[in-house]
Amino acid sequence: MNHFLAANGVASFVYDKRGTGRSDGDYTQDFEQLAHDAVAATTEARRLLASRTGSVGLIGYSQGGWVAPLAATQTDVDFLIVAYGLVVSPAVEERTQIAEMIRLAGHREETVALAGRLADAATLLADTDFAEGEEDFSALKQQAADNGWLSDLSGDGVTVSFSRYPLPALRLLWPFFDVNTPWYHDAQAVLQTLDIPQLWLLGAQDQEAPSAETIEILRALTTDRETLETHVFAHADHGMIERSDTDNEVWARFVPGYIESVIGFTQQQ
């Protein structure tokens, strides 16, 4: 994306999150800390651009959908773009992802609801450092195993990870893997404090960060805010990627219109 922006006269300041790539520090999913980092990056970008600075905005991808709006409340920016991010909390994302996984595996809605409850118990365990939720999680995990759908869970989220190992072992190991995720972050409350132009770009086929509830929330907010735009791409998965996997062709690409939307919105600010 940054190459496309540069080709259209838009400068980007890109950095590795702390604890990744070439950035030092410890990896974290603490949105407040990551927002402070984004504010520092914005300050440095302004310093480098000096008098050449025009409008300055923040672009958040995926997890950045929680971080960039928070950073926008802490520094003076002219606009905000979020691509394949969410307005719902990480706990709701986990529940929706797990429930959809079980639904796509062909199970009945009663089982889908149980999978959502299992995810809720898992995130409560994670949020409270195993002080709450253990009894519910253990009972639901056993029910899932007895009814044959526990094996349909895949991935590396907390629900799946916690389902693979005995809870006593997890309780001991959790301090080494806890990355301070704010499971109940109120992203909608953050958005309601912002009065700058916003563009949200979402994929209707996003399996990693299911977008249906976020789309509903944003459309409701749009009725009161002329400065908030939401573009939903019917065939886009996470990363705004459209794929084809048939006998005749296999390919993946940015969904048509995604790049043009980002460039067009940025140039208007």
C-alpha positions as CSV (number, residue, x, y, z in Angstrom):
1,M,0.0,0.0,0.0
2,N,2.8,2.5,0.9
3,H,4.3,2.1,-2.7
4,F,0.9,3.0,-4.2
5,L,0.5,6.0,-1.9
6,A,4.0,7.2,-2.8
7,A,3.3,6.9,-6.5
8,N,0.3,9.2,-6.0
9,G,2.2,11.9,-4.0
10,V,1.3,10.7,-0.5
11,A,4.2,10.2,2.0
12,S,4.1,7.4,4.5
13,F,5.9,6.8,7.8
14,V,6.0,3.1,8.4
15,Y,7.5,1.3,11.5
16,D,7.7,-2.1,13.0
17,K,5.6,-2.6,16.1
18,R,7.6,-2.8,19.3
19,G,9.2,-6.2,19.8
20,T,8.9,-7.1,16.1
21,G,11.1,-6.6,13.0
22,R,13.8,-4.0,13.7
23,S,12.0,-2.4,16.6
24,D,13.3,-3.0,20.1
25,G,11.2,-3.3,23.3
26,D,8.9,-6.1,24.3
27,Y,6.0,-7.3,22.1
28,T,2.7,-6.3,23.5
29,Q,-1.0,-6.0,22.5
30,D,-1.6,-3.3,25.0
31,F,-3.5,-0.8,22.8
32,E,-2.6,2.2,25.0
33,Q,1.1,1.5,24.7
34,L,0.8,0.9,21.0
35,A,-1.2,4.1,20.6
36,H,1.6,6.0,22.4
37,D,4.0,4.5,19.9
38,A,1.8,5.7,17.0
39,V,1.7,9.2,18.5
40,A,5.6,9.2,18.7
41,A,5.7,8.0,15.1
42,T,3.4,10.8,14.0
43,T,5.6,13.4,15.8
44,E,8.7,12.0,14.1
45,A,7.0,12.0,10.7
46,R,6.1,15.7,11.2
47,R,9.7,16.5,12.1
48,L,11.1,14.8,9.0
49,L,8.6,16.5,6.7
50,A,9.1,19.9,8.3
51,S,7.6,22.6,6.1
52,R,6.5,20.1,3.5
53,T,3.8,18.8,5.8
54,G,0.2,19.1,4.5
55,S,-2.6,17.0,6.0
56,V,-1.4,14.3,8.4
57,G,-3.5,11.2,9.1
58,L,-3.2,7.7,10.6
59,I,-3.8,4.5,8.8
60,G,-4.5,1.4,10.9
61,Y,-4.6,-2.2,9.5
62,S,-6.2,-5.1,11.4
63,Q,-5.2,-4.6,15.0
64,G,-4.5,-1.0,14.0
65,G,-8.3,-0.6,13.9
66,W,-8.2,-0.4,17.7
67,V,-4.9,1.4,18.0
68,A,-5.1,4.2,15.4
69,P,-8.4,5.7,16.6
70,L,-7.0,5.6,20.2
71,A,-3.8,7.4,18.9
72,A,-6.0,10.0,17.1
73,T,-7.5,11.0,20.5
74,Q,-3.9,11.7,21.7
75,T,-2.5,13.8,18.9
76,D,-3.7,16.3,16.4
77,V,-4.4,14.5,13.1
78,D,-6.5,15.5,10.1
79,F,-8.0,12.1,9.2
80,L,-8.1,8.4,10.0
81,I,-8.2,5.3,7.8
82,V,-8.9,1.8,9.1
83,A,-8.6,-1.3,6.9
84,Y,-9.9,-4.7,8.0
85,G,-10.1,-3.6,11.6
86,L,-13.0,-3.8,14.1
87,V,-15.1,-1.6,16.3
88,V,-16.1,-4.5,18.5
89,S,-13.8,-5.6,21.4
90,P,-11.1,-8.4,21.0
91,A,-13.4,-10.6,23.2
92,V,-16.3,-10.2,20.8
93,E,-13.9,-10.8,17.8
94,E,-12.8,-14.1,19.5
95,R,-16.4,-15.2,20.2
96,T,-17.5,-14.4,16.6
97,Q,-14.5,-16.1,15.0
98,I,-15.0,-19.3,17.0
99,A,-18.7,-19.4,16.5
100,E,-18.3,-18.9,12.7
101,M,-15.7,-21.6,12.6
102,I,-18.2,-24.1,14.1
103,R,-21.0,-22.9,11.9
104,L,-18.8,-23.4,8.8
105,A,-18.0,-26.9,10.0
106,G,-21.7,-27.7,9.6
107,H,-22.9,-27.8,13.2
108,R,-26.3,-26.7,14.4
109,E,-26.9,-23.2,15.8
110,E,-27.2,-24.7,19.4
111,T,-23.6,-25.9,19.0
112,V,-22.6,-22.6,17.5
113,A,-23.9,-20.8,20.6
114,L,-22.0,-23.2,22.9
115,A,-18.8,-22.4,20.9
116,G,-19.4,-18.7,21.6
117,R,-19.8,-19.4,25.3
118,L,-16.6,-21.4,25.3
119,A,-14.8,-18.4,23.7
120,D,-16.3,-16.0,26.3
121,A,-15.0,-18.3,29.1
122,A,-11.6,-18.4,27.5
123,T,-11.2,-14.6,27.2
124,L,-12.4,-14.2,30.8
125,L,-9.7,-16.6,31.8
126,A,-7.1,-14.6,29.9
127,D,-8.3,-11.2,31.1
128,T,-8.3,-12.2,34.8
129,D,-5.1,-14.3,34.7
130,F,-7.2,-17.5,35.4
131,A,-8.9,-15.9,38.4
132,E,-12.3,-16.2,36.8
133,G,-14.0,-18.5,34.2
134,E,-12.2,-21.7,34.9
135,E,-15.3,-23.7,36.0
136,D,-17.3,-22.6,32.9
137,F,-14.5,-23.2,30.6
138,S,-13.8,-26.7,31.9
139,A,-17.4,-27.7,31.6
140,L,-17.9,-26.3,28.1
141,K,-14.6,-27.8,26.9
142,Q,-15.7,-31.2,28.2
143,Q,-19.1,-30.8,26.5
144,A,-17.4,-29.9,23.3
145,A,-15.2,-33.0,23.5
146,D,-18.1,-35.3,24.3
147,N,-20.2,-34.0,21.4
148,G,-17.3,-34.2,18.9
149,W,-16.9,-30.5,17.9
150,L,-13.8,-29.6,19.9
151,S,-11.6,-31.0,17.1
152,D,-13.2,-28.6,14.6
153,L,-11.5,-25.7,16.3
154,S,-8.3,-24.5,14.7
155,G,-5.9,-21.6,14.7
156,D,-3.9,-20.0,17.5
157,G,-6.4,-17.8,19.4
158,V,-6.9,-18.2,23.2
159,T,-9.9,-20.4,22.9
160,V,-8.1,-23.0,20.7
161,S,-4.9,-22.7,22.7
162,F,-6.6,-23.1,26.0
163,S,-8.6,-26.1,24.6
164,R,-5.5,-28.0,23.8
165,Y,-3.9,-28.2,27.2
166,P,-4.8,-29.0,30.9
167,L,-5.8,-25.8,32.8
168,P,-3.3,-26.4,35.6
169,A,-0.4,-26.3,33.1
170,L,-1.9,-23.3,31.4
171,R,-2.2,-21.4,34.6
172,L,1.5,-21.9,35.3
173,L,2.6,-21.0,31.7
174,W,0.2,-18.1,31.1
175,P,2.5,-15.3,32.6
176,F,5.1,-16.2,29.9
177,F,2.6,-15.9,27.1
178,D,0.3,-13.0,28.3
179,V,0.8,-10.0,26.0
180,N,-1.7,-7.7,27.9
181,T,-4.5,-7.8,25.4
182,P,-7.3,-5.5,26.5
183,W,-10.0,-8.0,25.9
184,Y,-12.9,-5.7,26.6
185,H,-11.6,-2.5,24.9
186,D,-14.5,-0.1,24.2
187,A,-13.6,0.9,20.6
188,Q,-17.0,2.4,19.9
189,A,-16.6,4.9,22.8
190,V,-13.2,5.9,21.3
191,L,-14.8,6.6,17.9
192,Q,-17.5,8.7,19.4
193,T,-14.9,11.1,20.7
194,L,-13.4,11.7,17.3
195,D,-14.6,14.5,15.0
196,I,-12.3,14.0,12.0
197,P,-12.9,12.5,8.6
198,Q,-12.7,8.7,8.8
199,L,-12.7,5.9,6.2
200,W,-13.3,2.3,7.2
201,L,-12.6,-0.4,4.6
202,L,-14.0,-3.9,5.5
203,G,-14.2,-7.3,3.8
204,A,-17.6,-9.1,3.9
205,Q,-15.7,-12.5,3.7
206,D,-13.3,-11.7,6.5
207,Q,-12.8,-15.0,8.5
208,E,-10.0,-13.7,10.8
209,A,-11.9,-10.6,11.9
210,P,-15.6,-11.1,11.1
211,S,-16.9,-7.7,10.1
212,A,-20.7,-8.0,10.2
213,E,-21.2,-6.4,13.6
214,T,-18.6,-3.7,13.0
215,I,-20.4,-2.8,9.7
216,E,-23.7,-2.4,11.6
217,I,-22.1,-0.2,14.2
218,L,-20.3,2.0,11.7
219,R,-23.5,2.4,9.6
220,A,-25.4,3.5,12.7
221,L,-22.6,6.0,13.6
222,T,-22.6,7.3,10.0
223,T,-26.2,8.6,10.4
224,D,-24.9,11.1,12.9
225,R,-21.5,11.8,11.3
226,E,-21.1,13.0,7.7
227,T,-17.4,12.7,8.1
228,L,-17.4,8.9,8.5
229,E,-17.4,6.7,5.4
230,T,-17.6,2.9,5.3
231,H,-16.7,0.8,2.3
232,V,-17.6,-2.9,2.3
233,F,-16.1,-5.2,-0.3
234,A,-18.3,-8.2,-0.9
235,H,-15.5,-10.6,-1.9
236,A,-12.7,-9.5,0.4
237,D,-11.2,-11.6,3.1
238,H,-8.7,-10.3,5.8
239,G,-6.1,-8.1,4.3
240,M,-8.6,-7.0,1.7
241,I,-7.6,-10.0,-0.3
242,E,-9.8,-11.6,-3.0
243,R,-9.0,-15.2,-3.9
244,S,-9.9,-17.7,-6.6
245,D,-9.1,-21.4,-6.1
246,T,-10.7,-23.5,-8.9
247,D,-9.6,-26.2,-11.3
248,N,-8.9,-23.5,-13.9
249,E,-7.1,-20.8,-11.8
250,V,-5.5,-20.0,-8.5
251,W,-4.8,-16.4,-7.6
252,A,-5.0,-13.8,-4.8
253,R,-5.1,-10.0,-5.2
254,F,-6.1,-6.9,-3.4
255,V,-9.9,-6.6,-4.0
256,P,-10.6,-4.1,-6.8
257,G,-11.4,-0.6,-5.5
258,Y,-9.5,-1.0,-2.2
259,I,-6.3,0.8,-3.2
260,E,-8.2,3.5,-5.1
261,S,-10.4,4.2,-2.1
262,V,-7.4,4.7,0.2
263,I,-5.6,7.0,-2.3
264,G,-8.7,9.0,-3.2
265,F,-9.7,9.6,0.4
266,T,-6.2,10.6,1.4
267,Q,-5.9,13.1,-1.5
268,Q,-9.1,14.7,-0.5
269,Q,-7.9,15.6,3.0
